[in-house]
Amino acid sequence: MSDTTTPELGQDVLFGIAQLALEQVDGLRPLAPPARVGEFLTGRRAKGIRIDRDGDVVDVDLNVTVRYGTEIPAVAERAKRVVREAVASMTGLEVRSVRVTVTGIDVADDDADGADG
């Protein structure tokens, strides 16, 4: 048995790692894109994460929304770092790029439920 054999990693594993890493970043969340027919049938959704893999090299695209009042450049850099580190450390793959696109702002409406009292 050779130590150089790397296990095959399914696309869902890479998505899961990126998704869990993003959950550590306060102030943003992945955008849930409109479902396509195949996603309805399989039950799988990318949730604003796209990962392109070419052998042992991956490129990650993140479409996110940020909470109003969040410093966008800082949270985007943190997202890049945590996703890059998580994917690289857990899979051994080279993460060539992580691109973050902010597609919207979440306005917190935590006070809306109790405002009429």
N, C-alpha and C positions, 0 to 999 in steps of 0.2 A: 504494500500500500504506500502510495507516494504522498508526502506532505504538501506537494505543490498542486494537488488537485483542489480546485475551488468548486463549491457546490453551485448548482444552477439556481438562480434567483428569479422568481416570477415577478412580473411587473407589479402585481398587487403588493408584494413585499416592499418594493421600493416606494410605492405610494404610501403604504402604511408607516414606514419609517419617517418619511417627509411630513406626513400628517401629524404624527406624534411629536415630532420635533417642533412643529409650528405651534402646538398647544402650549409650549413653554414660553412663547413670546406674548407678553401681555400687551394688549392694545390692538391686536389684529386678528383676523380670522380668514381662512381661505374662502374664496368666492365659490358658491355652488352654481356651476353653469347649468343652463337648461339641459334637461335629460334628452338623450337621443334614444331612438327606438331600441338599439342594442343594449343600452344601459337599463331600460325598463325590463327587457327580457332576462338579462343576467343579474340584475340587482346591483351592479357595480357602477359607482360614480367616482370620477376623478377629484371632485371637490376643489376645483381651481388649481390643481397641481398637474403639470405635464412633465413627464420624464422621458427623454430620448436617450437611448443607450446604443453605443457602438462598441461592441466588445467589452472591454473593461473601463470604458470612459462613459460618463453620464453628463447630460446637461439637464438642469432643472429649471422650469418656468413656474412661477408662483403668481397667481392672480388673487389679490387679497383686498379686503376692506379694512380700514383703520377706524378706531374709535375717535370721535371728535375730540380735539385737544391734544392728541398724541403727536409727538414730534416725528413726522413721517420719515425723514432721512435716518434717524437713529433706530427706529423700529424696523425699517427695511434692512439696514445693515445687520441688526441682530438676527433677523429672520434668515438672511443669507448665511451668516456664520453658523447658527445652530443646525440648519438643514445640511450644510456642507459637512460639518463635523459628524453629525449623526449618520448620514449615508456613508461617508468614507470609513468611519470607525466600525460600523456594524457590518459592512459588506466587503470592505477591502477594495472597492472600486474607486477610480479616480474621478473626482467631481470637477469637471472642466469649468463649468459655470453654473451660477445660480442667479437667475434674473427675477426681480420682484416688480410686478406691475400693480400699482394701487388703482383699483377700479371704482372705489367708492368710499364714502365716509359714513360710519354708523353714528347716529345721534342718539346718545343715551336717553332713554325715556323711563328710567327707574322711578322717578318721582311722579310719573303720570298716574299711576294706580292710586296713590294716596293724596293727590293734589286737591280733590274735591271733598274736603272734609270739614 
